[in-house]
Amino acid sequence: MDEQVQEMNGIVNGDDQELGERNEDDVAEELPPIDEEVDISGNVYADGKKLVLDLNEQSLLRMPNGVFQIEALNSLLLAENQISEIPDEISELEHLEALVLSGNKIKCLNPNIFQLFQLQILDVSNNDIQEIPDDICNLQYLTQLVANTNRISKIPSKLGDLDSLRCLMLNENRIRQIPEDISNLLNLEVLGLERNDLDFLSPEVCKLENLRRLGLSGNHMTNLPRELENLVLLQQLLLDDNEFEFIPVQVFWLSSLTELTLSGNRLESIQPEIRSLKNLAVLGLNGNLLEYLPNELCELEKLEVLGLENNKLKEIPKDVSKLANLKEIYLGNNCLEHIPEELFWCSNIEVLSLLKNRISGLPVELGNLKMLHSFVLTDNKFRILPAAVGSLVSLQLFSADGNKLTNLPGNFSDLSTLRQLNLSRNNFHVFPAEVCSLKSLDVLDIQMNKIEVIPSEVAALESLAILRINQNKVQYFPTELCGLENLQMIDISNNNIEDVPESLVKMTTLVDINLSNNMFLEFPKPLISIPNLETLTLCQPEGHKILVLPDEIEFSNVKHLILSNNSLRTLPNTISGMRNLVSLVVDHNEIQSLPNIICEMTQLKVLHLNDNKLSSLPENFDHLRILKDLRLYGNPLRTPPMDVCVSGVVQPIGLFIRRALEREEMLLMKMFDVVKTSLNKNELRYLMKKFRLPEDKVQEIEQTYFGKDKLQDRVFHSMLYWKEYKGPQATLDELIRVFHIIGYDQLCDKLRTMKIYNQRLRL
């Protein structure tokens, strides 16, 4: 083989610069966004006597120059852009009182900010800032400094010089210590230090006697300083997600507390001293290790919200009836088997969550909760719902999924205010008739039951917007659903449906439908007629596979088309007519090639083609310029290879394809040169028959290039016509295959060697 490669040097080497010197990895980088000057005149407005410039969410890469020409500007809002630097000209805005730069890409604060001596509000949250400079002390009128979600590891001691500061938010940083000078912030009312790396709270913080809110959640604290008792005005103390094994006794001295949160700690018990927090309205104890509650907790007569989810509670104290002002109680994910009737004497309860317990029944006193609007019984052991549920006249949300219900109480239809109902994961064999009387119902989730028929009475659900009835045994898509004028989303996947009605065209409000894993023998064409459909999902990993997309698909208005796990071998050319399509997902099919016309779908942003049989992509693939999410894994790609496609960036993919086509074209021409010197007229005639070229065209070429002296021209032009006639099928591999079939082994070996040599040049 090496000798053959050397022999072919003279044939290929003449253009090896063109064929091999440019490596496919040498591709153009994606161009950055164009930063054009923005017209800001329409973003300026007066707020009372203050002048405001609102440039939030404008995709700005930098501050527009026009900003600095508004000398009287009081508030500059630049949140949620892509600004990485603050220009020096910021100091020219000497009247600025509020500067909001949250949600950008700023790494450091320009010192000129600290020359804005009138500044009262500075918000630099959600950036990449690593430090706050000492010059911050120049901003003597600053009342609010918000720097959440950065990379700040140290609070500058000079911060203590900001006498006017009332709000300091440093949540979600990397702070480990608090400087002593923080005690100088005597006017501070709000201090946020949540989700940092604090092991303890400095006693200096406890000298801030005007503090109303102290956020310390998400640190590593196990205790609090004794000096905490000095914070006599403190109303909110947030201690979630720390390492407390008990409530520090100092907390019980804070008589002004209205909110105390200790969720996500290691509390095993609550001390009786909890009774001293007489003003407490919110108590969060979720996610601890509590097995019982002290009766003293029930003396908190002002308590309105009590969170006890994710503990180990086995019972609720009967004194709970004393909590007359209780509005919300969360008892989910405990070990409760019974709920005392005393809880239901708390007649002001509006939200009651009992999910993930072991409850099988409830006392009749449940009917006392006339204010209850949200009731959750998910994942318990109910076989029958108590009739008292039907008397909850204010109920708007009811979840009883994950039980063993087979029917509903007759008075369930009296819940005239119910808007969201979840009955999924039960044992319903028949669609509950009581549901069809709930005319205010917006959301119905009844998936994962054993329902075979959706009754015609479902047409009475005139407010229904979302219906989930997937994973049942439904055999027919009822025409009555098509008359629901507010229906926006249907999930009826994983059923036994074989067809859909033509009346789908009436569903003018439907924007999302999932029909996956049903028994369609072909693509249901009525889906195309749904006028405002945005998302169509028809994946068939377990249902009948769709073999072909109809040409009529071009008339569909969908934006998101999801057809994974079917047996599609290609996409129709008419798919280019889907002008609204921005997302096409066809993973796990048998697609061998994409139509060239797909490159005209320049609105595409998402294209998933994983696990198909693609060996190449269309030449103009990079015309899909706004494609952001391209996935091609699990394909036998050669043009381009997977290592070029893995980034999902279309520019290098298109560049590779064009270079590959240029190389293949050049190599094919060189192969034609070899072929023209290797065939006699009889061999040429035989080859043309194997190519199945039209006889009249073969005769035309023979007459044009008649005679022995024009044989080579005759062979060459015959090969050119084969290339023209076969189009995309006239490839190097096809040419080699044909010569191998007709037994021209020596010529076949030469062509194969040329191809191998060309591949070596590309390495």
N, C-alpha and C positions, 0 to 999 in steps of 0.2 A: 504493500500500500504506500509506503514512504517513497518508493520509486515513482509510483503513479503521481503522487503529490508533486514531486520534483518535475516530472514531465509536464505537468499542467501549469508550471510557473510561467512558461512562455505564453500560455493562453490567457491566464487571468491577471498576471502581474502588471500588465499595462495600465490597469485602472485600480490597482490595489489601494492607491491613496483615497480614491473616491469610495471604495468598498469598505475599507477597514480602519482608516486612521482616526475616525471620529467615534469615540466610545459612547455607547448608549447611556452610560451613567453621567455623561457630561451634558446635562439637560438644564434648560433655563429655569431659574428659580421663579416661584410665583411672585408676580409683581405686587408691591404694596398698594394699599388704597391710595387713590389720588386725593391729595389734600388741597382742595380749592377754597378760596376765600368765600366766607358765608355772609349772606345778607342778613344782618341781625335786626334790621329796622322793625320788623314785624314782631319781635320778641320782647320789646320794651313796653312796659306799662307802669302806670302809677298805682301805688297801693297807699291810699290816703295822700299824705305829703311825701311819701318815699318813692323813689324811682327804682324800679326792679327790672333786671335783664334776665329772662328765663331761657337758658340754653340747655336745659336738661334733655338727655336722650336724643342728641343730635348727631351721634357718631363722629364727633370732632376728634381730630388727632392733635390739635393745638388750639390755644385760645385765639379767636379771630382778632385781627389788628383793630377792627372797629370798636372793640370793647373799651380800649384805652382812650378813645375819643369822647366817651361819655363821662365827662369830668364830674358831673353831679350824681353819679350812680351811687345808690345806697345798698342795694342787694344784688349780688352776682351769683346766679345759680348755674352750675356746670356739672351736675350729677349725672352719672351713668353715661360717660363718654369714653374715649380712649386716649385721653390726654396723659402724657408721660412727664411733661416738664411745665413748670410755672415760669413764665417769662419775667425778666427784670422789670418790665414796664408795669407790673402789677402795683408798684408803689405809687404810680401816678393817680390811682383811684383813691385819693386822700379822704373822700367822704364815705368810703365803703364801711358799712356797719355789719353786713352779713356776707360771708363767703362760703359757698357750699361746693365742695370738690369731691364728694363721695362717689365711689364706684368708678374710679379711673385707674391709671397705671403709674401713679406718681410714686417715686422711690425716695425722694428727699424734698423737704420744704425749702423753697427759695427764701433766703434771708430777707428779701425785700418785703415779704408778707408782714414781717414784724415791724415795718414802717407804716403800717396802716393803723394809725393810732386811734381811730374812731371805731375800730372793729369790735363788735359785741358778740358775734356768733361766727365760729370757725368749725366747719364740718369736713373732715378729711377721712371719713370712714371708708372701708373697703378699698384700700390701696396697698402699696408694698412698702410703706414708710417704716424705717427701722429705728429712727430716733426723733424726738422732739427737741429742737435746739434750745439752749439756755435763753436765746433772744426772745423766747415766748413771753418773758417777763415784761417786755416793752408794751404789751397790749393791755394796758391798765383798765380799759373799759370792757374787757372780755368777760361775758357772763356765761357763755356756753362753749365748751371745747369738746368736740365729739371726734374721737379717733378710734372707733371700734374696728376690729378686723383688719389689723395691720401686722407688722412684725416688730413692734416696739418691745424692747426687753428692759428698759429702764425709764422711770419717771424722773425727769430732771428736777433737782432741788429748787431751781429758780421758779418752778411752777407755783411754789408757795408764796410768791410775790404778787400773785394776781388777786388782789383784795376783792375785786368785784365778782369773782367767779362763783356762780351758783350751781352750775351743772358740769360735771367732769365724767365723761364716758370713755373708758379705756377697755371695754369688753373685748374678748377674743384677741389677745395679744400674747406676749411671752414674758410678762412681768413676774419677777420672783420676789422683789422687795419693794417696800413703800418707803420713801424718804421721810425723815423726821419733819422736814419743812412743810409737809402736807398739813400739819396741824395749824399752820398760819391761815388756811383758807376758811376763815371764820364765818363767811357768808354761804359756804357750800351747803346745798340742800339735797343734791342728787350725786351719788358716787357709784359708778359702775365699774367693777373689777371682775366681772364674770369671765369664766373660761380663760384663765391665765395659769400661772405655775406657782401660785402662792401656797406655802405650807402653813402660814399663820397670818393673823391680822395684827398689824402693828398697833400698839396702844395709842400711837399718835393720832390715828384715825378717830379714836374715841374722844378726842378733844374737840371734834367738829360738832358742837352742841346744837347747831341749827339743821343738822342732817335729818332729812325726812325719808330718804330712800337709800338703802345700802345693798348693792348687788354683789354677792360673793359666790354665786353658783359656779360649778365647774372648776373648782380648784382642788387642793389636797388637804383641806383643813380637817382637824380632828377635835379642835376646841376653839374657844374664843377668849380674848383677854377679859379680866375682871372689870376693867375700865369701861366695858360696853355699857354699864349701867348709867354712864354719863349722858348717853344719847336719849334724853328724856322725851324728845320730840319725834323720835324715829317711828314712822308708820309702816314702812315696808322693809322687811329683812328677808333677802333671798339667799338661801343656803343649799339649794338643790345640788345634787351630783358632787358631793364631797365625801369625806370618810368619817362622818360623825357616827359614833356608836350609841350616843345618848344626846339628848338636847342639853346644851350647856345651860347651867342654872342661871347664868346672867341674863339669858333671853327672857326668863320669867319676870325680870325686873322692869322690862320695857312696857310700861302700862299703856303707852300710846299706840302700840302696834295694832294695825288693822289687817296686815297681811304677813303671814309667816309661811315660808315654803322650805321644806326639808326633804323633798322627794329625792330618790336615788341615793340614799345613804345606807347605813347599816343599823338603823334603829331597831332594837328588839322590844322596846317598851316605851311608853309615854309616862313621864312622871306626873303624879297628882298635882304638882304645882302649875300645871297647864291652866288650872282654874283661874289663876291670877290675871290672865290676859283677857280681861273683861271686854275690851273693845275689838277683839279679833273678829274679822268678817270672813277672811279667807285663810284656810289652813290646808297646806299641801303636804301629804305624808305618803304619796304613792311610791312604790318601788323600794320598800324597806323589808324588815323581817318581823313585822308585828303579828303576834298571834292573838292578842286581845286588846281591848280599849278600856282605859280607866273610866269609871263613872264620872269622874271630875271633868272629863272632856265635855260631857253633856251639860255642864254648867255655863258654857260659853253662849249666852243667850243671844248675842248679836251675830253669831256665826251664820253665814249665808252660803259659803262654798266649802265643802269638805271632800278632799281627795284621799282615798284609801286604796286605790287599785294596786295590784301586784304586791300583795303582802301574803300573810298566811292566816288571815282571820278565819275563825271557825264560828264566831257568833257576834252579834251586835248587841250592846247593852240595852236593856229595856228603857233606861232613862233617856234614850235618844229622843223620846217624845217631848223632852224639855226644849229641844232646839226648834222653837216655834218660828224662827225667821229663816230656817234652812230652805235654800232655793235649789241648790245643786249638790248631789251626793254621788260619789263615784266609788263603787264597791267591786268593780270587776277584777277577775283573776285572783280570787281568794279561794278559801275552802268552805264556803258557806253552803249549808244544806237547807237552812230555814231562815226566813226573814221575819222578825217579830212584828206583830200587828202594830206595836207602838210606833214603828217608823212611819206608818201610814196615817198617824195622827198629826204628823208634820204637814199640815194641809197646804203650805205655801211652796212645797217642792215643785219645781218646774222641770228638772232634769234628774233622772234616776237611771244609773247604769249598773246592771247586775251581771254583766257578761262573764263568761268563763268561770262559772261556779258549778255547784252540784244540785241546783234547785229544781224541784219537780212540781211545786205548787206555791201559791201565794194566798194570804188571808183575804177575806172578803172586804176588809177595811181598805184594800187598794182603791176602792171606789171613792174614797175621801179625797183623792188627789185631783181635785177639779182644775188645778192650775198646771198639771203635768203636760208638757208639750213634747218631751223627748224621753222615750222609754226603751231601754236596751236589755234584751233577755238572751242575747247571742250565746250559743254554746253552753246550754244547760241541759236539763233532762226532762223537759216538758213533753208530755204526750197529749195533754189537753190544756188549752189556754183557759185561765179562770174567766168566768163570765163578766167579772168586774172590769176587765179590759174594755168591754164595750161601753162602759159608762164614763170613760175618761174623755169628757166632752171637749177638752182643749188639745188633745193629742194631735201632733203634727208629724212626728217621726216615731215609727215603731219598728224595732228589729227583733225578730225571733228566729233568725237563721241558726242552723246548727243544732236543732232539737229533733224531736221525733213526732212532730205534728202530722196528723192525717186530715184534720178539718179545722174549721174556725167556729167559735160560738155564734149563734144566730144573730145576736145583737151587735156583732162586729160591724155590720153594715150601718150602724148608727154613728160611726166615727166620721162625721161630716167634715171635720177640719183636717183629716189625715192627708198628708202630702207625700210622705215617703214611707214605703212599706217593704220590708225585707223578710221574705219567707223562704229563702234559699236553704238548701241542704236539710230538707225535712223528708217526710214520707208521703207527700201528696200524690195520689193517683189520679185525682180529679181536680181540675181547676176550681178553687173555692168560689162558689157563686156569690158569697158576701162581698168579695173584692169588687165585683162589677157594679156595686152600688156606691162606690166611693168616688164621687164626681170631682172631688178636689185633688185626687191623687195625681202627683207629678211623676213620681218614680216608683216603679214596681219591679222588684227583684225576686223572681221565683225560680231561679235556676237550680239545677242539680236536684230535681225531684223525679217523679215517674209519670208526669202528665202526658197524656196521648192526644188530647183535644183541647184547643182553645175555643171556648164557647162564643157564639155569636153575640152574647150579651156584653162582651168586652167592648163593643161599640159605644157603650154608655160612659166609658172612661174619657170624657171629653177634654180633660185637662192633662191627660197622660203625655209626658214628654220623653221618658226613658223607660224602655221595657227590656228586661233581661230574662229570657226564658230558655236559655241555652242549657244543654245537657239534660234534656228530658227525652220523651219518646214521641214528640209531636210529628204527625205524618202529613199534615196539610197546613199551608200558609193561609189563614182565614182572610177572606176578602174584607171582613169587617174592620180589620186593622187598617186597611187602606182609607177608611173614612175618618180616622182620628186626626183632626186638623192641627193638633199641637205636637204630634209625635215627631221627635227629632232623632232618636237613636233606638235601634232594635238590635239586640243580640239574640239570634235564634239558631246559633251554631250548635253542632253536636246533637242533631235530631235525625229524623228519618224522612225529611221533606224531599220530594222528587221534582217539584215544579213550583213556580210562583205565578200569581194571577196577573193578567194584563192590567188590572186596575191599579197596579203600583204607580202608574202615571199620575194618579190623584194625590199622591203623597208629597205635596208641595213643600212641607216643612221638614221632611226627612233629610238629614245630612250624614248619617252614619248607619250602615247596616253590615252585620256580620252573619254570613250564611255558611261558614266553614263546616266541614265534616258532615255534609248531608249526602243525599243519594241522587244528585243531579247527573243525568246521563250526558248532558252537554251544558255549555254556559247558558244560564237563564237570560234570554234576551230582554224580557221585560225590565230587568234591572237598568238597562240603558236608558229607559224612558223616564226614570225618576228625575224630575227637573232640577232640583237643587242639591242632589247628592254630592257629598264631598269625599267621604271615605267608604270604599267598598272592599270588604275582606271576604275572600273565597278561597281559603286554604284547605287542602284535602288530604292531610296525612292519614286519615282513617276513612274518609268517604270515597265516593267514586271520583276518579281523576278526570279533570278537564283536559281534553286533548287539543282543542283548538279555540282560539279567541275569534269570535265572529268579526267580519269586516265592519259591521255596524257599530263596533266599539267606538269609532270616531265620533259618534253622535252623543257620547256620554260626557257629562259635565264634571265628572269626579276629579278631585284634586289628588287623592291618595288611593292608589290601586294596589291591592295586596293579594297576590295569586300564588303564593308559595305552595310547595308540596303537591303539584299537579304533574301532568305529563306533557306540557307544552314543548314543542320542538322548535318553534320559531314564534315571532311576533308578527302580526299582520302589518303591511305597509300603512294601512289606514290608521294605525295607532298614532301617527303623527298629527292626525286631526283633533286629538284630544288637547285642545289649547289650554285647558285649566290644569292639566296634570303636572304636579310638581314632585310627586313621590311615586316611584314604581318599584315594587318589591316582588320579585319572581324567583326567589331562592328555591333550591331543590326541585328543579324541573329537568327537562332534557334538551334545553335550548342549545343548538349547535352553532347558530350564527345570528347576528343582529342585523336587521335591515338597515341599509345605509341611511334611510330616511329618518331614523331615530336621531341622527345628528342634527336634524332641523328642530328638534324639541328643546329649544334653547331655554325654556322655562324650567326644565328639570333641575331639582335640587338634591334629590335622593334617588339613587339607582342601586338596587341590591340584586346581584346575579350569582350569589354563592351556590356552589354545588350544581353546576350545569355542565355542558359539554363544549364550552366555547374554546376554540383554539386561536381565534383572532378577534380583533375589534375593528369596526369600520374606520376608514381612512381619516375622516373628518371628526373623529371622536372628541377632539378638543374644542369643537364648536359649542359643546355643552359647558359654557364658561362659568355658569353659576352653580354647577354641580358641587355640592359640599360633602356629600356622603356617598362614596362609591365603594362597593364591596364585591370582590370577584374571587374570593377564596374557593378552592375546590374545583377549579376549572383547569383543563390541560392547555393553558395558554402558552402560545409560542410567539405570537406577534400582537402585543408585546409580551415578554415573559412576566411571570408573577412578581419578580423582584422590582420591576418597573411600576407595576400596578399597585403594589402594596401600600404606597403612600396615599392612594386615592386622589392624587392631583392630576387633572386631565391634561395640563400643558405638556409635561414630559411624556405622557402616554401618546398624545397626538404626534409629538416630535419623533418618537421612536417608530411609530407606525409608518409615517411618511418616509423616514430613512430606510426602513425595512423594505417598503414597496419600491423605493428607488433602487436599492441593492438587488432586489429580486428581478426587477425589470432589466437592469444591466446584465445580471447573470443569465437571465433567460435569453437575451440577445446573443451573449457569448456562446451559450449552448446551441443556439440556432446556427452560429458560425461553424461550430464543430459538426453539427448534423449535416450541413450542406455539403461538406467535403467527404461525408462518410456513406452516402446512399447513392445507389444507381437508380435508374428510372423505374425499374420493376419494384424495387424495395420502396420507393416513394409512393408508387401506386397502391401497394399493399398497406402502407402506413395511413394513407388518406382514407381507405376503407375502414381501418380500425378507428380512426378519428371520427368516422361517420359524418364526413363533410358532404354538403350537397353536391351531387354529380355535376350539375351545370356549372357550378363554381370551379370544380376541379378541372373540367374541360376548358374553362375560360383561362385559367392559369397556364395550362399546358399549351394552349394556342398562343398566348402572349409570350411565353418563354419556351418556344419550340426549338428543338435541336440540341445536339450534344454539347455545344459550346455554351448553352444557356441553362444547363442542368442545375448548376449550383444556385442560379437565380431562381429557378423553378422551385427547388427545395426550400430556399429561404422564404420566398413569398407564400409558399404553401404553409409554412410554419407560422408566418405572420397572420395568415387568414385563420388558421386554427386558434390562435390567441384571441383574435377578434370575435370569432364565432362562439367560442366557449366562455368568453368573459372571465369572471372570477374563478371559474373552474380550471382555467388554463394556468396551472401552477407548475413549479419545478417538480414537485413530487408526482404530479399527474403525468408529466412528460416521461419521467424515469419509469413510472409504473407501466405505461403503455409499451415502451421499448423492451421492458422485461417480459411482458406478456407475449409479444410477437417474436421473442427469441433473439433480439439483437443484443446479446450479452456484452460484447466488447464495447459497443457504443454506450450501453447502459452503465458499464463500469466507469467509463470516462466521465459521463455526466455526473455520476454519483461522487466521483473524486473531486470534480469541480465544486460541487456543493460543500463537501467536507472542507476543502481548502478555504472556501469563502467564510465558512464558520470559524475557522482558525484565525483568520484575519480579524474577526470581530472580537476575539477574546483579549 
